[in-house]
Amino acid sequence: MARTTSRAAPARPGSPRRFPVLPLVVVALLVGAGSVLGYGIGRGVSWVRDVWPDPVPPLAAQKVAPPDPAEVGGPSEACPASSLELTAVPGATSLLPGQGTAFDVTITNVGRHPCLVDGGDSSRMVLITDADGATVWNSAQCSSGSIDLLLGPGDVHQRSLRWLGRASAEGDCSSAQPVVGPGTYTARVVMPNVPGAEGAPVTLTVMEPPPSPEATPDPSATPQEGTEGGTEGGTEGGTEGGTEDATGGEATPGTDQTAPPEAEPAGQATD
C-alpha cells in the first residue's frame, strides 16, 4: 500500500503571521503577581517593625559642648585661687625641741590659661600653728620681696623654706627666739594676695626630749683608802723622825743603823 503524507497547505501570500498570545499573557500575569506580592511583603515588614519594638533600644548620644580653646597670647590676668594648687611637704614630721626641718613649697597652675602670681617668700608663706590655732611661726616674718611668676597650664614653681624649730616675730627669726615646746602643730602654705588660695594642712609633732643620762663617777678621781693611809703614815713618820733626829740626836725610825763594814788593809791576804 502506498503511504500518504499530509502536508500543510502553504501560506497564502499576503496573509499576516500569527504570534503565540497565551505565553505572553502568562508572563505578564506572573510579573504583575510578583510586583503585588513584593509590595505586600514590604508593607507587612514595615507594619511589623512599627508594631513590634526593637529588642535593643537605640542609644541616644549625649552632646557635650567643646571646651573653649586656651588663649596663649595677649595679656595675662592674675591667677584665681581655683587655678592654683599649693603644697608644703616637710622633710620630717616628728621632731625634737629645737630641731628644725625644711619645707618644699610648690605652686602649680591647674587652670587652662596662663596667669600671673606673686611667688615671693613674703606672699607665699608657710604658717605653723599650735593646737589652739595660734601662730607659732610665719615664714613671711623672716623674708621680704616679691617675684612675679607667669605660669602656663601645668607649670610648677618650687622653693625650699627652712624652719629652725623656734618661734618667729616680725622681722626676727633668729636663734634668739624661744624654742617651740613639745606638742602637736599644723603647717600649711597660704597666699594672702590670692583670696582662698591655701594648701592642705600637714601635722607636725614635737616630741618630749629624752631624759639626760646620769653622771658616771670617774674611778681615777676617787681616793683609795689604803693608799691614803700609807701615804699619810709614811709622810708623818718620816717627818717626825727627821725632826727628832735633827733636834735630839736620836736615830730616825726606820733608818738602817748598821755600820758599814771596815775596809781591809790593802795588800792583806785572805785566808
C-alpha positions as CSV (number, residue, x, y, z in Angstrom):
1,M,0.0,0.0,0.0
2,A,1.2,3.4,-0.7
3,R,1.7,5.7,2.3
4,T,0.0,9.0,2.1
5,T,1.7,12.0,3.6
6,S,-0.3,15.1,4.6
7,R,1.4,18.4,4.1
8,A,0.3,21.7,5.4
9,A,-1.0,24.0,2.9
10,P,1.4,26.7,2.1
11,A,0.6,30.1,3.4
12,R,-1.0,32.2,1.1
13,P,1.0,35.2,0.0
14,G,-0.1,38.4,1.7
15,S,-1.8,36.9,4.8
16,P,-0.5,38.2,8.3
17,R,1.7,35.9,10.5
18,R,0.3,34.9,13.9
19,F,2.3,35.0,17.2
20,P,1.5,32.9,20.3
21,V,-0.5,35.1,22.7
22,L,-1.1,32.8,25.6
23,P,2.6,32.6,26.8
24,L,2.8,36.4,26.8
25,V,-0.3,36.6,28.9
26,V,1.0,34.1,31.4
27,V,4.4,36.0,31.7
28,A,2.5,39.3,32.2
29,L,0.4,37.8,34.9
30,L,3.4,36.4,36.7
31,V,5.2,39.7,36.7
32,G,2.2,41.5,38.0
33,A,1.7,39.0,40.7
34,G,5.3,39.3,41.8
35,S,5.1,43.0,41.9
36,V,2.0,42.9,44.0
37,L,3.4,40.2,46.3
38,G,6.7,42.1,46.8
39,Y,4.9,45.3,47.6
40,G,2.7,43.5,50.1
41,I,5.6,41.8,51.8
42,G,7.4,45.2,52.1
43,R,4.3,46.8,53.7
44,G,4.0,43.9,56.0
45,V,7.5,44.2,57.2
46,S,7.1,47.9,57.9
47,W,3.9,47.2,59.8
48,V,5.6,44.6,61.9
49,R,8.5,47.0,62.7
50,D,6.1,49.7,63.8
51,V,4.1,47.3,66.0
52,W,6.9,45.1,67.4
53,P,9.6,47.1,69.3
54,D,13.3,46.5,68.8
55,P,15.0,44.3,71.4
56,V,17.8,46.8,71.9
57,P,16.7,50.5,72.1
58,P,18.9,52.9,70.3
59,L,21.4,54.8,72.4
60,A,20.9,58.5,72.4
61,A,24.3,60.3,72.1
62,Q,24.8,63.0,74.7
63,K,26.1,66.1,73.1
64,V,28.8,68.0,75.1
65,A,29.8,71.4,74.1
66,P,33.5,71.5,73.1
67,P,35.8,73.3,75.5
68,D,37.0,76.8,74.8
69,P,40.4,77.0,73.2
70,A,43.2,78.1,75.5
71,E,44.5,81.6,74.9
72,V,48.2,81.6,74.8
73,G,48.6,85.1,73.5
74,G,47.6,88.5,74.8
75,P,47.9,90.0,78.3
76,S,47.6,87.5,81.2
77,E,45.5,88.1,84.2
78,A,46.1,87.3,87.9
79,C,45.7,83.7,88.9
80,P,42.5,82.9,90.7
81,A,42.5,80.5,93.7
82,S,40.8,77.9,91.6
83,S,43.8,77.8,89.2
84,L,46.4,77.3,91.9
85,E,47.4,74.2,93.8
86,L,49.7,74.8,96.8
87,T,51.6,72.2,98.7
88,A,54.1,72.3,101.6
89,V,56.0,69.0,102.2
90,P,58.2,68.9,105.3
91,G,61.4,66.9,105.4
92,A,60.3,65.4,108.7
93,T,57.1,65.3,110.7
94,S,58.4,64.1,114.1
95,L,60.9,66.5,115.7
96,L,62.7,67.1,118.9
97,P,62.6,70.6,120.6
98,G,65.0,72.9,118.7
99,Q,65.2,70.6,115.7
100,G,64.1,72.3,112.5
101,T,63.1,71.0,109.1
102,A,62.8,72.2,105.5
103,F,59.6,72.6,103.6
104,D,59.4,72.0,99.8
105,V,56.8,74.6,98.7
106,T,55.2,74.3,95.3
107,I,52.8,76.4,93.2
108,T,51.1,74.6,90.3
109,N,48.8,76.2,87.7
110,V,46.0,73.7,87.3
111,G,43.9,76.0,85.2
112,R,43.6,76.2,81.4
113,H,45.0,79.6,80.9
114,P,48.3,81.3,81.7
115,C,48.2,83.6,84.7
116,L,50.3,85.8,86.9
117,V,51.1,85.2,90.6
118,D,53.5,86.7,93.2
119,G,55.8,83.8,94.2
120,G,57.9,85.7,96.7
121,D,58.5,84.4,100.2
122,S,56.5,87.3,101.7
123,S,53.5,86.3,99.5
124,R,53.8,82.5,99.6
125,M,54.1,81.9,103.3
126,V,54.2,78.8,105.5
127,L,52.3,79.1,108.8
128,I,52.8,76.8,111.8
129,T,50.0,76.9,114.4
130,D,49.6,75.2,117.7
131,A,46.6,73.1,118.9
132,D,44.7,76.3,119.8
133,G,45.2,77.8,116.4
134,A,47.7,80.5,117.5
135,T,50.5,81.2,115.0
136,V,53.9,79.9,116.2
137,W,56.0,80.6,113.1
138,N,55.3,82.6,110.0
139,S,57.9,82.4,107.2
140,A,56.8,85.8,105.8
141,Q,58.2,87.4,109.0
142,C,61.6,86.1,108.0
143,S,61.8,87.4,104.4
144,S,60.7,90.2,102.1
145,G,60.4,90.9,98.4
146,S,58.2,89.7,95.6
147,I,58.7,87.5,92.5
148,D,56.2,87.9,89.6
149,L,55.6,84.4,88.0
150,L,53.9,83.8,84.7
151,L,52.6,80.2,85.0
152,G,51.3,78.4,82.0
153,P,48.8,75.5,82.3
154,G,50.6,72.7,84.2
155,D,53.6,74.8,85.2
156,V,55.1,74.2,88.6
157,H,57.3,76.6,90.7
158,Q,59.2,75.1,93.6
159,R,61.1,76.7,96.5
160,S,62.5,75.4,99.8
161,L,61.9,77.2,103.2
162,R,63.8,76.3,106.4
163,W,62.3,76.3,109.9
164,L,64.7,76.3,112.8
165,G,62.3,74.9,115.3
166,R,61.8,78.2,117.0
167,A,59.1,80.8,117.2
168,S,59.1,83.9,114.9
169,A,58.5,87.6,115.4
170,E,58.1,90.4,112.9
171,G,61.5,90.9,111.3
172,D,63.2,88.4,113.7
173,C,63.6,84.7,113.0
174,S,67.0,84.3,114.6
175,S,68.1,81.8,117.2
176,A,67.3,84.3,119.9
177,Q,63.6,83.3,119.6
178,P,62.3,80.7,122.1
179,V,62.3,77.0,121.1
180,V,58.9,75.5,120.3
181,G,58.0,73.1,123.0
182,P,56.6,69.6,122.7
183,G,53.1,69.3,121.3
184,T,51.2,68.8,118.0
185,Y,51.3,71.6,115.4
186,T,49.8,72.2,112.0
187,A,51.7,73.6,109.0
188,R,50.2,74.9,105.7
189,V,51.0,77.2,102.9
190,V,48.8,80.2,102.2
191,M,48.9,83.2,99.8
192,P,47.2,86.2,101.3
193,N,47.3,88.1,98.0
194,V,45.1,85.4,96.4
195,P,41.9,85.1,98.4
196,G,41.1,81.4,99.0
197,A,44.5,80.1,97.9
198,E,45.6,77.6,100.7
199,G,47.2,74.3,100.7
200,A,46.3,71.1,102.7
201,P,47.4,71.1,106.3
202,V,50.3,68.9,107.5
203,T,50.7,67.7,111.1
204,L,54.0,68.2,112.9
205,T,54.8,66.5,116.2
206,V,57.4,67.9,118.6
207,M,58.3,65.1,121.0
208,E,59.4,65.2,124.6
209,P,63.2,65.3,124.8
210,P,64.8,62.1,126.1
211,P,66.0,62.0,129.7
212,S,69.6,63.0,130.3
213,P,71.8,60.1,131.4
214,E,73.1,60.1,135.0
215,A,76.7,61.2,135.5
216,T,79.1,58.2,136.0
217,P,81.8,58.8,138.7
218,D,85.4,58.8,137.5
219,P,87.3,56.0,139.1
220,S,90.6,57.8,138.8
221,A,89.3,60.8,140.8
222,T,88.2,58.6,143.8
223,P,90.9,58.4,146.5
224,Q,91.9,54.9,147.7
225,E,91.8,54.3,151.5
226,G,94.9,52.1,151.7
227,T,96.9,54.5,149.6
228,E,95.8,57.4,151.6
229,G,96.7,55.8,154.9
230,G,100.0,54.6,153.7
231,T,100.9,58.0,152.3
232,E,99.9,59.8,155.4
233,G,101.7,57.3,157.7
234,G,104.9,57.4,155.7
235,T,104.8,61.2,155.4
236,E,104.1,61.7,159.1
237,G,106.7,59.1,160.3
238,G,109.4,60.4,158.0
239,T,108.7,64.0,159.0
240,E,108.6,63.3,162.8
241,G,111.6,61.0,162.7
242,G,113.6,63.5,160.7
243,T,112.7,66.3,163.0
244,E,113.6,64.4,166.2
245,D,116.9,63.3,164.7
246,A,117.8,66.8,163.9
247,T,116.8,68.2,167.3
248,G,117.6,65.4,169.8
249,G,120.2,63.4,168.0
250,E,118.1,60.3,168.1
251,A,118.1,58.0,165.2
252,T,115.4,58.2,162.7
253,P,113.0,55.3,163.0
254,G,113.1,53.0,160.1
255,T,116.7,54.0,159.2
256,D,119.2,51.2,158.9
257,Q,121.8,51.9,161.7
258,T,124.2,49.1,160.9
259,A,127.7,50.5,160.3
260,P,129.2,49.7,157.0
261,P,132.0,47.1,157.1
262,E,135.5,48.4,157.6
263,A,137.7,48.2,154.5
264,E,140.6,45.6,154.7
265,P,144.1,46.9,154.5
266,A,145.5,47.0,151.1
267,G,147.7,44.0,150.2
268,Q,146.5,41.8,153.1
269,A,146.0,38.2,152.1
270,T,142.8,36.5,152.7
271,D,142.7,33.0,154.3
